[in-house]
Amino acid sequence: MAERGERSPLETLARLKTRDGAPFLPLEAVIAGERLLSDFNHAMLQPRLTASLSPRLETRTRGQAASCPSDSAIDARRRVASAMKAIGPELADIALDFCCFMKGLEQIERERQWPVRSAKLMVRAALAALARHYAPPAARTGIRSWAAEGYRPDISALLAEE
C-alpha cells in the first residue's frame, strides 16, 4: 500500500491488539479502509504534486477532452462521495486523512490539536462507520408474510367435491 516499502497507517493500526489480545480494528473495518483507498485512487482524487511535461497539443482529441475522467473513475468518485456522506462530516475528514492521504495518528492529532492517543479512537469509529456503509448488517425481521395463518384455501376440500 505505502510507498518505499513503508507500512501505511492503516496496516500499522490493523496490527495493534487490545489488552485482551483481540485485534484493535475488526477485519471489516480494515477491509473498509482498504476499499476506500482503492476507490479514492481509482477516482484519481489524489492531488498532483508535479508539473505535467507533456505538450498541450498532444492532449487534444476529437470529441472528448483528454482531461475528462473515465466512467469508472466517475463511478469511483460517486462511491467515495457516498461513503463520506454515509459516515457523516465528523468522521469523513478523519477517514480521508488516515486511509487516503496516509496521515499517521500523531499527525492527525497535531493538525487538529487533539489530545494524545485520541486519534486512534476517532479513526476506529470512522472505520467502523465506513464498514457499516460498505456491508450493512442484515435486517432482522420475523415477518415473512403479511397474511394470517391459514389464509390460503385448502385445496383438499376442492378435490373432495369431484
C-alpha positions in Angstrom: 0.0 0.0 0.0 2.5 2.6 1.1 5.5 3.8 -0.9 9.1 3.0 -0.4 8.4 -0.3 1.5 6.8 1.6 4.4 3.6 0.4 6.1 0.5 2.5 5.7 -1.0 3.9 8.8 -4.0 1.5 8.3 -1.7 -1.5 8.2 0.1 -0.3 11.3 -3.2 0.2 13.2 -4.5 -3.1 12.0 -1.6 -4.9 13.7 -2.4 -3.4 17.1 -4.0 -5.6 19.7 -6.2 -4.7 22.7 -5.3 -5.7 26.3 -7.1 -9.0 25.9 -5.3 -9.8 22.7 -8.1 -9.1 20.3 -7.4 -7.0 17.2 -7.8 -3.3 17.8 -9.6 -2.9 14.5 -12.1 -5.5 13.3 -11.4 -7.1 10.0 -14.4 -5.4 8.4 -13.0 -2.0 9.4 -9.6 -2.8 7.8 -11.3 -4.0 4.6 -13.5 -0.9 4.5 -10.4 1.3 4.9 -8.7 -0.5 2.0 -11.8 -0.3 -0.1 -12.0 3.5 0.5 -8.3 3.9 -0.5 -8.9 1.8 -3.7 -11.9 3.9 -4.7 -10.0 7.1 -3.9 -7.0 6.1 -6.0 -9.2 4.8 -8.9 -11.2 8.1 -8.8 -7.9 10.0 -9.3 -8.7 12.3 -6.3 -5.1 12.5 -5.1 -3.7 16.0 -5.9 -0.8 16.1 -8.3 2.5 17.3 -6.9 4.4 17.5 -10.1 4.1 19.5 -13.2 2.8 17.9 -16.4 5.6 17.9 -19.0 3.5 16.7 -21.9 2.8 19.2 -24.6 -0.7 20.7 -24.7 -1.2 19.8 -28.4 -0.7 16.1 -27.5 -3.7 16.1 -25.1 -6.2 17.4 -27.7 -8.5 14.7 -29.0 -11.7 14.8 -31.1 -15.0 14.6 -29.3 -13.9 14.2 -25.7 -11.2 16.2 -23.9 -8.3 14.1 -22.6 -8.6 15.6 -19.1 -12.1 14.1 -18.6 -12.2 11.2 -16.2 -13.3 7.8 -17.4 -16.7 6.3 -16.5 -15.1 4.0 -14.0 -13.3 7.0 -12.3 -16.6 8.8 -12.1 -18.2 5.8 -10.5 -15.3 5.6 -8.0 -15.8 9.3 -7.2 -19.5 8.6 -6.6 -18.6 5.7 -4.3 -16.2 7.9 -2.3 -18.8 10.6 -2.0 -21.4 8.2 -1.0 -19.2 6.7 1.7 -18.3 10.1 3.0 -21.9 11.1 3.2 -22.8 7.9 5.0 -20.2 8.2 7.7 -21.0 11.9 8.3 -19.0 15.1 8.3 -17.5 14.5 11.7 -15.7 11.3 10.6 -15.3 11.8 6.9 -12.2 14.0 7.1 -10.6 11.6 9.6 -11.2 8.6 7.3 -9.8 10.5 4.2 -6.7 11.8 6.1 -6.0 8.4 7.6 -6.8 6.0 4.8 -6.3 8.1 1.6 -3.8 10.8 2.5 -1.8 8.3 4.7 -1.5 10.7 7.6 -0.4 9.0 10.8 -2.2 9.2 14.1 0.3 11.7 15.5 0.0 14.0 12.5 -3.9 13.9 12.7 -3.7 14.8 16.4 -1.2 17.6 15.8 -3.2 19.1 12.9 -6.5 19.0 14.9 -4.9 19.9 18.2 -6.4 16.8 19.8 -5.1 15.1 23.0 -2.5 12.4 22.6 -4.0 8.9 21.7 -7.4 10.4 20.8 -6.9 10.0 17.1 -6.7 6.2 17.5 -10.3 6.1 18.9 -11.6 8.5 16.3 -10.1 6.5 13.4 -11.6 3.3 14.8 -15.0 5.0 15.0 -14.6 6.3 11.4 -13.6 2.9 10.1 -16.5 1.2 11.9 -19.0 3.6 10.4 -17.3 3.0 7.0 -17.6 -0.8 7.4 -21.3 -0.4 8.2 -21.7 1.6 5.0 -19.9 -1.0 2.8 -21.5 -4.0 4.5 -24.7 -3.0 6.3 -26.0 -5.5 8.9 -28.7 -7.8 7.7 -32.2 -6.7 8.6 -33.7 -8.8 11.4 -37.3 -9.3 10.9 -39.6 -12.1 11.9 -42.3 -11.1 9.4 -42.3 -13.4 6.4 -45.7 -12.6 5.1 -48.5 -10.1 6.0 -51.2 -12.8 5.8 -52.5 -14.6 8.8 -52.1 -18.3 9.4 -54.5 -20.4 7.2 -55.2 -17.6 4.8 -54.8 -19.9 1.7 -57.7 -22.0 0.7 -57.5 -25.7 1.4 -57.2 -27.5 -2.0 -58.1 -30.8 -0.5 -61.6 -29.5 0.1 -61.9 -28.6 -3.6 -60.6 -32.1 -4.7 -63.0 -33.9 -2.4 -66.0 -32.4 -4.2 -65.2 -34.1 -7.5 
